[in-house]
């Protein structure tokens, strides 16, 4: 069986070149995780070098599994957000060891895998109302856009009481990011294939040539020994009563992060069916949960579908070859990490802004005349963006939807599994370590 047949190129209307370029675009937008994740975990007491290797191994395993088994263009890597939760809350505030935190990550992955193989996650995914699915896409898109705006310096933290404000729009870094955004948009208007990747590479080259971003100190380096974090998780310690809230938080965040990310990106890419569901979503969920289990064994935090995968689908990627390409590039990161880490945010930020822009189209599908549909959808979008937490946004929608339907005597419109989501999200809000 050839590559085209295995990944079903004909079914998805794609080809080898498009898929590989899309994978490269996705990787470029998320390569920062190679250095950012271990830097955050270092605050929990984990050694930087071994944590970097664990990060890469987790991304390679998860992305390869997603590509070869689920045949979806979703890259998998340790989540931003859950790494900070482990470092600054579980270890920094609650006082648990990073080994115990990894034990909780492992257990949450096992619970998610069991829920997947029993069909529970698929049932929950199908219980999500259409308007909430649309709101997931928009909320995730705006969240990605916000990441791009802030990492590239176009938007910064406010001063004098304002929450946010425009960055220094005359600074070389911001001008470069704006130039990269304009270049990519012009290429898209002209329907140039690989516009997103070309924009990233051209902007990065301009940054290096002008000295805006420093050249890497080295191109190739040997990976550190992963032994200090490999298989160091403390599962027994994670089974203590005090870790229940931590385990529930990890479980819920991973459950809803992958649900929102996968459905959001799949909808934008046209991979969902007429009901807004992703066919064979259980394979996506299985890949995600197994990546979390493997990541804990390697020595890193919860892994799942990365929102930056939208850069690949925006570049035309539609099959698992995108994810497999990401896995190959991450494996090269074991030896070329100085080179990949040198790509500046001014080059990748514009790509994320464009991905967010492309995910706004479902706004037109939301039912603005039915307030029982509009209010929960609105809550999802605004809470995702303004809390910086996808899980909080999703749970807000899952709590409000059945409440408004029951209050208006339309309880039959709530899927039976929707009440399970309602209860789970209430528990999330009660036990979340604010």
N, C-alpha and C positions, 0 to 999 in steps of 0.2 A: 504494500500500500504506500503510495507516494504522499508527500507533504500536503499537496493540494487536496487530495482525497481524505486524508486523516482529519484535517482541520475544516473540511467542507467549505472550501473557498467558493465553489459555485453557489451553494445555498446562501452564503452571506454576501455575494457579489464583491469579492475582494481578490487580491493576488499576493504573491510572495513579497514583492517589493513594498507594497503598501503596509503589509503586516509588520515587516521588519522595521521600516521607518517609524511606524506608529509605536512599536515597542521601544525604539530609541528615544522618541519624544517623551514617552511616559517615564523612562529611566532618568532622562536629563532633569525632569521636573522634581524627581524624588530622590536623586542621588545624595542630597543633603543629609538624608537619614543616616548615611554611613558615618558621619562625624557628629551629627546633632544628638542622635539617640544615645551613644555612649557618653557624650558630655553630660547629658541629663542624668543618666544612671550613675555617673561618677559621684553625683551629689548624694546618692544613697550608699556610697562606700564601695561601689563596684569598680574594679580596675578598668581604666579606659581601653587599653589595647584589647584585652580579651573580650570586653563588652562590644567592641567594634566588630570583632570576628563573629560573635554570636548574632549581632544585628544582620550581618551579611548572610550568614548561613540560614537564618530564619527567612530572609527575603528570597534566597535561592530556592529553598525547599517549598515555601508557600506558593511562590509565583510559578514554579515548575509544575507543581501539583494542580494549580488552577488551570494552567495551560493544557497539560496533557490529559487530565482527568475530566475537568469541567468544560474545557474548550471555551473559556470566556476570556475576554481581553482585560481582565482585572489583575493588576499587580498586587501582590501581598507583601507586607512588611510590618515591622512593629509600629503600632499606632503612636502618633503624637497625641498627647493628652493622657493616655493610660500610663505612659512612661513617667510623666510628671506626677501623676497621681501616686505612683509607687514611690518615687524619689522623695517628694515633698510632703505627702500626706501619710502614706502607710509607714514609711521609715522615719521621715523628718518629724511628723506631728504625733503619730500613734506609737512610735518607738519600736516597731517590729524590725527584725533584721531583713536584709534584702533576700537572704535565702528563704525566709518564711514567706516573703512577698512573692517570690518565684513559685513557691509551693501553691499559693493561692491562684496564681496565673495558670499553673498546670491543672488544678482542680476545676477552674472555670472552663478551661478548654475541654476537659473530659465531660463535664456536664453538658456543654454545648454539643459535643459529638454525640452523646447519648440522645439528646433531644432531636438531633438531626436524623439519626438512623431509625428512630422510632416514628419519624414523620411529623414530630411536633413543630419544628421550625417552619416546615413547609405550610402546615395548617395555619400557623400564626401569620406567615407572610401573605397567604391568600385571604386572611381575615381583614387585611388593611383596606379600608374604603378607597375608592378611586381618587376622590378629592384629596385625601391625605397622601396618596402616592404622588399626586401632582405637586403637593406642597413639599414633599421630600426632595424632589428634583430641584425645585426653586431654592429651597433652603440650603441644600448642599451646594448648589451653584453659587449662590451669593456668599456662602462660607468660603468656598474656594477662591472666589474673586477677592474677598477681603484679605485672605492670606497673601495673595499676589500683590495687592495694593500696599500692604504693610511691610512685607519682606523686601520689596523693591524701593521702599521709602517714599512712595507717592502719597501715602497717608501715614500720619504718625500720631502718637499720643498727644492729647491736647494740653494746653497750658492755661492758667488763669480760670479754671473752672470748666473749660470745655473738655468733652470726652475725647474727641478726635479733631484733627485739623490737617490741612494740606501740608505735606512735607516741603522742604526747600526745593521748589520747582526749578531753580536755577543751578542747583548743584550738579556736578558732572554725573554722579551716580543716578540721580532721578532723571536727568535728561537722557541718559543712556537707556534707562528702562522705558521711558516714553517713546524714544526712537525705536526700540525693539518692538513695542506694542504697535506703533504705526506701521513698521515694516511688515510685521506678520499680518496685520489687517489688510494691507495693500496686496500682499501675496494671496490672501484668501479671496479678496475681491476679484483678482485675476484667475482664481481657481487653480493656483499652483499646488501640485501635489506635494505633501510634506511641508506645507507652509509653516506649521508650528515648530517643527524640528529645525527648519532652515532659520527661522527667526531666533531660536535659542542659540544655535551655533554662531550665527552672524553677530549677535549681540555679545556673546562671550568673547569672540575673536576681537571685536572692537574694544572690549574692556581690557583685554590683555595688551593690545597694541598701543592703547592710549595710557596705559599705566593706571587706569581706574581700579582695576583688580590686579593683584600681584600674580605673577607667574608661579606655578607650583614649585616648591623647593626640590622636588624630585618627581620623576615620572613613575618609577617602579620601586616598590619596597616589599620586603618579605612580611607576611602577616604575623602578628604576635601569637604566642602560645595561648590557646583558649582554655587551658586546664584550670586556671583559677575560678572560672565561672561555669565550666562544663559539668553538668550533672550535680550541681551544688545546691539544688532546691531542697527545701525542708517541707515535705508534704505533711508530716505529723504535726509540726508546729502550726501549719495552716488550718488544721482541723479543730483548733481551739475555738471556744465559744466567742471569744473576743474578735475573731477574724470573720465572723458571719457577715457583718455589714460590709467588710472589704470584699469578701467573696461575692456577695450579692451585687455589689457595685460593679465589679469586674465582669461578672456574668451578664448583667443587664447592658452595660456599655458595649461589650463586644456583640451581643445579640442585635442591638439596634444600630450600632455603627455599620455593621456589615449589611443589615437589611436596608438602611437608608442609602448607603453608598452604592451597593450593587443595583438596587432598583433605580436610583437616580441616574447613574451612568448608563444603565441599560436602556432606560427610557429615552435619554438624549441620543443614544446610538441607534434607536429603532429596533432593539432586540426583544422588546416585550410583546406580548400577544394583545388581542383585542380587549382583554380585561385589565391590562396594565400589569400582568404577571410575567415573571421571567421563567420560561420553560426550563425544566430540570434544575430549578433553583437549589434543590437539595444537594447537588454536586458542588455548587458554589459554597454552600454552607459547610459541607463536609471538608472541603479544602481549607476553609477559614479556620474551623475548629482544630483540625489536625496541625495546621501551621502554628496555632497558639500552643498546643501541647509540645510540639517539637521545639518551638522557640524557648519555652521554659526549660527544656532539657539542655538546649544550647547555652542558655544563660541570659535570656532577654525577656522583655515583657510582651503583653498581648499583641498578636499579629492579626491582620485582617485586610480587607479590600481597601486599598489606598485611593483617596479621592483624586489624586493626581493621575489616576488611570484615565480620567476624562481627557487628558492631553492626547492620549493615544487614540481614543475613539474620535476625538475632534480631527485627528489626522487621518481618519479613515479606517482605523483598525477595528476588526469585528470578531476575530477568532482567538483561540488560545495561543496561537503563535505569537501574539503580542506579549502575553504574559511570559511565555517561554523565552522570548528575546530579552525581556527584562531580567529573567533569572540568569541567563548567560552573561549579561552585562554586569550584574551584581557579583557573579562569581569572579569576573575579571577584577572587580573592585577589591578583592582580597590582595591583589598585587599592584593595582593601579589606583589605590585609594587617594594618594596625593593629587593625582591628576583630576579625578572626578570631584574631589572636595574643593578644587580651585574654581569650579564654575560658579560665578557670582549670582546672587539673588536677583541682581538687575537683569540677568539673562533669562532666568526661569520664572520670575514674577509675572512678566507680561503674558506668558503662556497660560498661567493660572487665571489671570484676569479674563482672557479670551474664552477659556473653558467655562468660567462662570457665566459669561455672556451667552454662550450657546445653550446653557441649561435653563434659560428664562422662559422658553417658549411654552411650557405647560401652564404658565400663568393664565393664558387665554382659555384653558380648559376647565379651570376651577369654576364651580357654580356660585356666582356672586349673589344670586337671588334667594338662595336657601341658606339662612343664617346658621342652621344646625350643621351645615357643611362648611360654610365660609369661616366661622369663628375658630373651629379646631384647626383648619388649614392655616389660617392666619397665625394662630399661636405657634404652630410648628415652625413656620418661617422666621418669625421675629425672635423666638426663643433660641433657635439654632444660632442666629447671627449675633444677637446681643448678649448671650451668655457664653458664646464661644464653645458650646458643648452640644454636639449633635444629639446625644442621649437625652438631655434635658428637653430639647425641642420635640423630639419624637414622643417622649412620655407625656408632655403637655397635651399633644393632640390625642393620644390614646386615652387619656383621662377625660378630656372634655367631650369627645365625640359621643360616647355612650350616655354621658350625663345629659347632654342637650337632646338626644334622641328620646331618652326616657322621659324627660320633662315635658316634651311635646307629644307624648303618646305614640311615638314611632319606634318603640323599642324593637320591633320586628326587623328593623333595618340594621340592627347590630348583629354581626356574625357571632355565633356562640363563643368562638375563640376570642372575639373582641373583648369579652368580659375577663378572660384570662390575662389579656394585655392590660386591661384596666387595673386589675389587682396587682400585677407585676410592677406596673408603673407607679402605683400608689406606694408600694413597698420601696421602690427606688427613691422616691422623694422623701419618705420617712427615714430611711437608713443611710442615705447618701452623706458621707462625712464632709459637711459644708465647711 
